[in-house]
Amino acid sequence: MLKKALPDIGRASSKILGGPDYLGVQEVSRLDLVPHETSFTLRFSAECRQQDYLEVRRYLNRELLLLCEKEDLKLV
């Protein structure tokens, strides 16, 4: 899913100069509030100009959230 979606996400923003790229799983942890549930933190990167960093970061977060919702992935 990511392999297919990331190039489209990158092409849709003129502020992204390279990527975005999936870098892997950064962290895995158990959730105390929900038994038998595990939380994953995934790492992504994209190349942009320094002055566009916050805009690109918000854009990527939004697009990745929408992708997860579209794919019916449960977010914690």
C-alpha positions in Angstrom: 0.0 0.0 0.0 2.8 2.5 1.0 4.9 1.6 -2.1 2.0 2.5 -4.3 0.7 5.6 -2.4 3.9 7.4 -1.5 4.9 8.5 -5.0 1.4 9.9 -5.6 1.5 11.8 -2.3 4.9 13.2 -3.3 3.8 14.3 -6.8 0.7 16.0 -5.4 2.8 18.6 -3.5 5.0 21.1 -5.3 6.9 21.6 -1.9 8.2 18.0 -1.8 11.5 17.9 -3.8 12.2 14.2 -3.1 10.3 11.3 -1.7 8.5 10.7 0.5 10.2 7.5 1.6 9.2 4.9 4.2 12.2 4.4 6.5 10.7 1.6 8.6 9.4 0.9 12.1 10.9 3.3 14.6 9.2 1.9 17.8 6.9 -0.9 18.9 5.2 -0.7 22.3 2.3 -2.4 24.2 -0.7 -0.3 25.0 -1.6 -0.2 28.7 -5.2 0.9 28.2 -6.1 -1.8 25.6 -5.1 -5.4 26.4 -3.4 -7.4 23.7 -2.9 -4.3 21.5 0.4 -3.1 20.2 1.4 0.4 18.9 3.8 1.0 16.0 5.6 4.2 15.2 6.5 4.4 11.5 9.2 6.8 10.1 8.9 8.6 6.8 11.0 11.3 5.2 10.7 13.8 2.4 13.1 16.3 0.9 12.0 19.9 0.9 13.3 23.4 1.4 13.9 24.4 5.0 11.2 27.1 4.9 8.7 24.5 3.7 9.5 22.0 6.4 6.4 22.6 8.7 4.0 22.7 5.7 5.4 19.5 4.3 5.3 17.8 7.6 1.6 18.7 8.2 0.8 17.7 4.6 2.5 14.3 5.0 0.8 13.6 8.3 -2.6 14.5 6.8 -2.1 12.4 3.7 -0.9 9.4 5.7 -3.8 9.6 8.1 -6.2 9.8 5.2 -4.5 6.8 3.6 -4.9 4.7 6.8 -8.5 5.7 7.0 -9.1 4.8 3.4 -7.5 1.4 3.9 -9.5 0.9 7.1 -6.4 0.6 9.3 -7.1 1.1 13.0 -5.2 4.1 14.4 -4.3 4.3 18.1 
